[in-house]
Amino acid sequence: MTTKAIYNISNQSLISWISNTYSIKRRIDIRKVYAITLSEMSGEFVFHVKDEYDYRYSSPERRDRILQMVCRAFYLNMPPDQQLKFYFSVRDQKSVTSDNDNTACRIK
Protein backbone atom coordinates (compact mmCIF):
# COMPACT_ATOMS: atom_id res chain seq x y z
CA MET A 1 0.00 0.00 0.00
CA THR A 2 1.26 3.44 -0.92
CA THR A 3 -0.44 6.82 -1.02
CA LYS A 4 -1.05 6.23 -4.75
CA ALA A 5 -1.98 2.56 -5.04
CA ILE A 6 -3.04 -0.67 -3.38
CA TYR A 7 -0.93 -3.69 -4.29
CA ASN A 8 -1.69 -7.37 -4.16
CA ILE A 9 1.60 -9.20 -3.87
CA SER A 10 1.89 -12.93 -4.43
CA ASN A 11 2.03 -14.98 -1.28
CA GLN A 12 5.69 -15.97 -1.45
CA SER A 13 8.05 -16.92 1.33
CA LEU A 14 9.97 -14.38 3.40
CA ILE A 15 13.14 -15.32 1.52
CA SER A 16 11.46 -14.37 -1.79
CA TRP A 17 10.38 -11.04 -0.29
CA ILE A 18 13.89 -10.25 0.95
CA SER A 19 15.49 -11.24 -2.35
CA ASN A 20 12.96 -9.14 -4.31
CA THR A 21 11.66 -12.13 -6.28
CA TYR A 22 8.03 -11.54 -5.33
CA SER A 23 5.52 -10.61 -8.00
CA ILE A 24 2.78 -8.01 -8.02
CA LYS A 25 -0.53 -9.67 -8.90
CA ARG A 26 -2.50 -6.43 -9.14
CA ARG A 27 -2.03 -2.70 -8.71
CA ILE A 28 -5.14 -0.63 -7.94
CA ASP A 29 -4.89 3.12 -8.45
CA ILE A 30 -6.32 4.68 -5.28
CA ARG A 31 -8.17 7.27 -7.41
CA LYS A 32 -10.25 4.48 -8.96
CA VAL A 33 -11.56 3.11 -5.65
CA TYR A 34 -15.04 4.55 -5.17
CA ALA A 35 -16.42 2.28 -2.43
CA ILE A 36 -15.55 -0.39 0.11
CA THR A 37 -17.82 -3.15 1.36
CA LEU A 38 -17.10 -4.53 4.82
CA SER A 39 -18.34 -7.86 6.10
CA GLU A 40 -19.82 -7.73 9.59
CA MET A 41 -19.43 -11.51 9.83
CA SER A 42 -15.74 -11.88 8.94
CA GLY A 43 -12.57 -9.93 8.25
CA GLU A 44 -13.36 -9.69 4.55
CA PHE A 45 -13.65 -6.47 2.62
CA VAL A 46 -14.07 -5.54 -1.04
CA PHE A 47 -12.58 -2.60 -2.92
CA HIS A 48 -14.99 -1.43 -5.64
CA VAL A 49 -12.85 -0.14 -8.49
CA LYS A 50 -14.13 2.06 -11.31
CA ASP A 51 -13.81 0.49 -14.78
CA GLU A 52 -12.16 -2.64 -13.33
CA TYR A 53 -13.32 -5.69 -11.48
CA ASP A 54 -13.70 -5.43 -7.72
CA TYR A 55 -11.07 -6.90 -5.43
CA ARG A 56 -11.91 -8.99 -2.38
CA TYR A 57 -9.53 -9.30 0.57
CA SER A 58 -9.57 -11.12 3.89
CA SER A 59 -7.42 -9.91 6.77
CA PRO A 60 -9.24 -10.07 10.12
CA GLU A 61 -6.23 -8.91 12.13
CA ARG A 62 -5.15 -6.09 9.77
CA ARG A 63 -8.41 -4.91 8.23
CA ASP A 64 -8.82 -1.78 10.37
CA ARG A 65 -5.27 -0.61 9.71
CA ILE A 66 -5.58 -1.28 5.98
CA LEU A 67 -8.82 0.71 5.85
CA GLN A 68 -7.23 3.60 7.74
CA MET A 69 -4.41 3.68 5.21
CA VAL A 70 -6.81 3.53 2.25
CA CYS A 71 -8.92 6.38 3.67
CA ARG A 72 -5.82 8.47 4.22
CA ALA A 73 -4.54 7.80 0.68
CA PHE A 74 -8.00 8.62 -0.70
CA TYR A 75 -8.04 11.92 1.18
CA LEU A 76 -4.58 12.84 -0.13
CA ASN A 77 -5.44 12.09 -3.77
CA MET A 78 -9.05 13.10 -4.28
CA PRO A 79 -10.81 16.47 -4.42
CA PRO A 80 -12.58 17.54 -1.21
CA ASP A 81 -16.05 16.96 -2.65
CA GLN A 82 -15.33 13.33 -3.59
CA GLN A 83 -16.49 10.79 -1.01
CA LEU A 84 -15.43 7.22 -0.42
CA LYS A 85 -18.55 5.14 0.18
CA PHE A 86 -18.77 2.32 2.68
CA TYR A 87 -21.23 -0.54 2.50
CA PHE A 88 -21.82 -3.09 5.22
CA SER A 89 -22.73 -6.69 4.54
CA VAL A 90 -24.31 -9.01 7.08
CA ARG A 91 -24.22 -11.94 4.69
CA ASP A 92 -21.91 -14.89 5.06
CA GLN A 93 -18.31 -14.45 4.02
CA LYS A 94 -18.86 -16.04 0.60
CA SER A 95 -21.10 -13.21 -0.55
CA VAL A 96 -19.62 -9.91 0.57
CA THR A 97 -21.36 -7.49 -1.76
CA SER A 98 -23.01 -4.11 -1.60
CA ASP A 99 -26.69 -3.45 -2.12
CA ASN A 100 -27.42 -0.29 -0.17
CA ASP A 101 -25.59 2.98 0.25
CA ASN A 102 -25.25 2.87 4.04
CA THR A 103 -22.65 5.52 4.68
CA ALA A 104 -19.95 7.68 3.18
CA CYS A 105 -16.95 9.23 4.83
CA ARG A 106 -14.53 12.01 4.32
CA ILE A 107 -11.52 12.06 6.63
CA LYS A 108 -9.23 14.93 7.45
GISULLIN-V455982 format. One record per run of one state. SS is the DSSP state (h for helix, s for strand, l for the rest). FROM is the first residue (numbers start at 1). TO is the last residue. Records with the same first field share a line. If there is no record, write none. Layout:
SS=FROM-TO + FROM-TO
//
This chain:
l=1-4 + 10-13 + 19-23 + 40-43 + 50-54 + 59-62 + 78-83 + 90-92 + 96-102 + 106-108
s=5-9 + 24-29 + 33-39 + 44-49 + 55-58 + 84-89 + 103-105
h=14-18 + 30-32 + 63-77 + 93-95
//
